[in-house]
Amino acid sequence: MTLASTSTTSRDDDPASRPGPAPRPGENKPVDRLLRLLRRPLSFQGLLVGVAVVVVGYLALVPLGYLVHDTFLGSGGSGVSLDAFARAYGGNSQAGQMLLNSLWFAVGSAALALTLGTALAYVQVRTDTPFKGLFFAASLVPLIVPGILYSTSWIFLGDPSTGLLNSLLFKPLFGSSPINIYSVWGMIWVQGLHLAPVTFLLMVAAFRAMDPSLEESAAMSGASRLTVLRRITVPLLRPAMISAALLMFVQSLESFEVPGLLGLQNGIYVFTSRIYFVLRAYPIDYGAAGAYAIGLLVIAAMGVLLSGWLQRSSRNFQTVGGKAFRPRPVELGRARPYVGAGVILYFLVTVILPVGVLVYASLLKYYTAPTSKTLGRLTLDNYRAVFTMPLAFTALKNSLIVGIGAATAVMFLAAIVAWVVLRTKAPGRRVLDLLAFTPIVIPGLVLGLALSFVYLRMPLPIYGTLLILLISYCTRYLPYGMRYASSAMAQMSPELEESAAVSGASWFQTFRRVLLPLMSGGILAGWVYILVVSFRELSSTILLYSPGKEVLSVLIWEQFENGQFTTLAALGVCMVALLVLLVSVAYRLGARFGLQSDSAN
Amino acid sequence: MLTVESLKKSYDDTSGRSAKRKSDQGTRVYAVGGVDFEVHEGELFTLLGPSGCGKTTTLRAVAGLERPTEGRVTLGGTVLFDSDHGVNVHANRRGLGMVFQSYAIWPHLSVFKNVSFPLEVMPRAKRPGRKEIEDRVGQALEVTELGAYSSRPATKLSGGQQQRLALARALVTRPDLMLLDEPLSNLDAKLRESMRFELKRLQRELNLTAIYVTHDQSEALVMSNRIAVMNKGRIEQIGKPREIYTKPATRFVAEFIGTSNFMEAKVVSVTGDEVAVDTAQGRLLARGVEAPPAAGDTVLISVRPECVDLSRERRGDVPNEWAGTVLTRAFMGDVVDHIVGVGDLEIRNRSNPNLSIAPGTEVYFSVPPDKVTLVPVD
């Protein structure tokens, strides 16, 4: 998952791709160019660009504007004040504790994910380990098992009293139940494991981009394997590792599912769960929630910016660029069986165990450890309950409507924006690119809060409809859609468009008959990807949905709040099955377009 | 000094054991299929061949970066690898110097640090002191004319400088044997030519023993003391550059090194080292033939284009003179090629560019008997 915006790729330097008249001397000032553009008769192309700017700007900026406005000015409206921040952060030690928990949780999760992901990537890319297929199977986990289900699975496994690990493993063996998933360590464990595949994919890319002869030449210089690792491999990968760590830090900070499910039980608050808590209390203090949201937003934005900056600066480390390196895996020799066992263990713990326990729980009347008695009483009642639950079908229908709607809208918008950014010299295209990229720094919960500020105020009947969810998803996934669209666009030579133009095609004919068909693979892959992530979206939905307008992820959350764990499990199994189907379609489509997993929850 | 005996490396095996098991079934494909050679002290020995011929794999097996399936590698008196006795000295314990095709300059280190690295990672007992490290790095940089760049980041060097830096790093430990894996292939044509002489000068001055891998035949001819021409995982011929060029042992060698005219022929008579053969277009006399074939054998005749003498008039007093018609001519600046048709045979001649004969002209050409090479039919 590279978060570099498309503006960092400078394909637009090519003067040949410039439509419209060449600038005459003295007309190069942006203002002049803008004026000239405005004076031109309104073309379809100009209209499209204009609409794209307005829509993207609206999606990206309006919620943030309302968030800042309402937090600093309050809804009462008596000038700028910091009252909301005082209410949120001052007065008691709770805010300090929350900040501490947030950082502890985010740093811990990032560290765990980075360690696991990097080690796995090294083993996968650089050694002749057995079971290489399992790595990529495991890397699918964050895509097909949403955070809320992964957390639930670990509750089944790590609950102090009923958790299988405690009751089946530690209690009989050591006579105690040491695992408590409802702790910061438990949260770190679940979040770290859920994110590890993402770091794995990032680090696999980093290892593949690194010339193995850099390590071989160190070995030839007489350095032992450990010295090579310490003095060559790690320093060379440091920029990629720091960048990945920062991204994981931000992802953990923004995660609501894990702290919501595991932390709230014991009153362990982080930013996201605190915002949720404040909004569920009475009377609702929107100002304080906004103050927390702005704090979270600032930290997240810093992390993303820093990581993007590091990624760009790390390019200095490339000596001979653009070469595909022949894979020359290190022979593990006698260590091979042990490494293989480690791989199996990892797969068992992160995939088989959580998914298995979910399936197991879905077959029970109430959750309990397996004994010969409970195993004899397995039942499909929960599935029956799910299929007869009227809400389940409404939720599925709503999920599909919002998911398909968001995927379509985002990919349509992204295709246009990518074209403007990569293929034209339109003034302000860099701003447009930046705007389309902005939502990546906005945590889901913050976006949810900001959108409710906007539409609670707005006279249009949007709040409380599915439309608000659609707007939220469009905003959240626009940066991801942009990634697909711009990489599809970049694969195409500008000459293809130019030759269409020379053949006499108008701009619209070129767009429809040349660009769209050629981009369709990438666009479709992006479309399925957004559909997949929409199904898992919880953190903004949870603040925006209203009764009767539930989606699947919210339904699961409601089961959790009502303590219906076995129904939740059955619902979860159905959802995982659905996502497996969608993801395999996406993979088939996206193989050519570098479908990358990420963990936008 | 270095001896490589029946070295084999099979594809896609991950450990010696599994490869052996599969080779018993007789279905293995070998990247290197039994290679033997010896490198003498102070010589530059070249492994030459097209891509995929196994030359790099052979080099990497000597380096210890690749584990051969079978064979034995000995340096001086030390066994580095022996499949029969399970000896496999790890790459970092072999004490060799190596220059990689990509140079493998560490981008996070300065020029000085790149070169000092091999000294710094020596076992504590052998590691030189700080002062000596500085001196030896200074020397290595001086020899490669990089002295002025010592404190620069390595990535700020040009291609040719990076190449020399890689060389300095390989030299700094004064290894017994240097391994050079296509070290010039990433340079542009002009620089490559000057670096050839530069490398050769260094090798001679420092009396280095080196194995040089390349696919560029002219590079190999210019630089090597001896060349091993490889094809499909096997060595076709080992010899001095001149031998390889003038006396190719196989059709592959004759085709791969330079260009050649080939004709099938039947041996008519053998007198000492003189062999007369009949081709479809007439009789040819070859002189100075080592290991002459028997009368009646079928052989392949190889004649280099520059050994074909072309003239407008019949000379009559020279052996091997044939008549033909110029089909095309190609001016290449320093030389000119004429393709001469004799029956359905096309003979390429290469001469001084002063000569220019229009297509369609009747001409005569001859080949000195000592320039006619007999190659066994594969």
Chai-1 contact restraints between the chains, C-beta under 6 A:
chainA,res_idxA,chainB,res_idxB,connection_type,confidence,min_distance_angstrom,max_distance_angstrom,comment,restraint_id
A,D128,B,T14,contact,1.0,0.0,6.0,A-B,restraint_1
A,D211,B,S102,contact,1.0,0.0,6.0,A-B,restraint_2
A,S213,B,F100,contact,1.0,0.0,6.0,A-B,restraint_3
A,S213,B,S102,contact,1.0,0.0,6.0,A-B,restraint_4
A,S213,B,A104,contact,1.0,0.0,6.0,A-B,restraint_5
A,L214,B,A104,contact,1.0,0.0,6.0,A-B,restraint_6
A,E216,B,L65,contact,1.0,0.0,6.0,A-B,restraint_7
A,S217,B,F100,contact,1.0,0.0,6.0,A-B,restraint_8
A,S217,B,A104,contact,1.0,0.0,6.0,A-B,restraint_9
A,A219,B,A91,contact,1.0,0.0,6.0,A-B,restraint_10
A,A219,B,N92,contact,1.0,0.0,6.0,A-B,restraint_11
A,M220,B,A91,contact,1.0,0.0,6.0,A-B,restraint_12
A,M220,B,M98,contact,1.0,0.0,6.0,A-B,restraint_13
A,S221,B,F117,contact,1.0,0.0,6.0,A-B,restraint_14
A,S221,B,P118,contact,1.0,0.0,6.0,A-B,restraint_15
A,G222,B,N92,contact,1.0,0.0,6.0,A-B,restraint_16
A,G222,B,P118,contact,1.0,0.0,6.0,A-B,restraint_17
A,G222,B,V121,contact,1.0,0.0,6.0,A-B,restraint_18
A,A223,B,N92,contact,1.0,0.0,6.0,A-B,restraint_19
A,A223,B,V121,contact,1.0,0.0,6.0,A-B,restraint_20
A,S224,B,N92,contact,1.0,0.0,6.0,A-B,restraint_21
A,T227,B,V121,contact,1.0,0.0,6.0,A-B,restraint_22
A,P235,B,H108,contact,1.0,0.0,6.0,A-B,restraint_23
A,L236,B,H108,contact,1.0,0.0,6.0,A-B,restraint_24
A,F317,B,P107,contact,1.0,0.0,6.0,A-B,restraint_25
A,T319,B,I105,contact,1.0,0.0,6.0,A-B,restraint_26
A,T319,B,P107,contact,1.0,0.0,6.0,A-B,restraint_27
A,T319,B,T155,contact,1.0,0.0,6.0,A-B,restraint_28
A,V320,B,S102,contact,1.0,0.0,6.0,A-B,restraint_29
A,E331,B,R67,contact,1.0,0.0,6.0,A-B,restraint_30
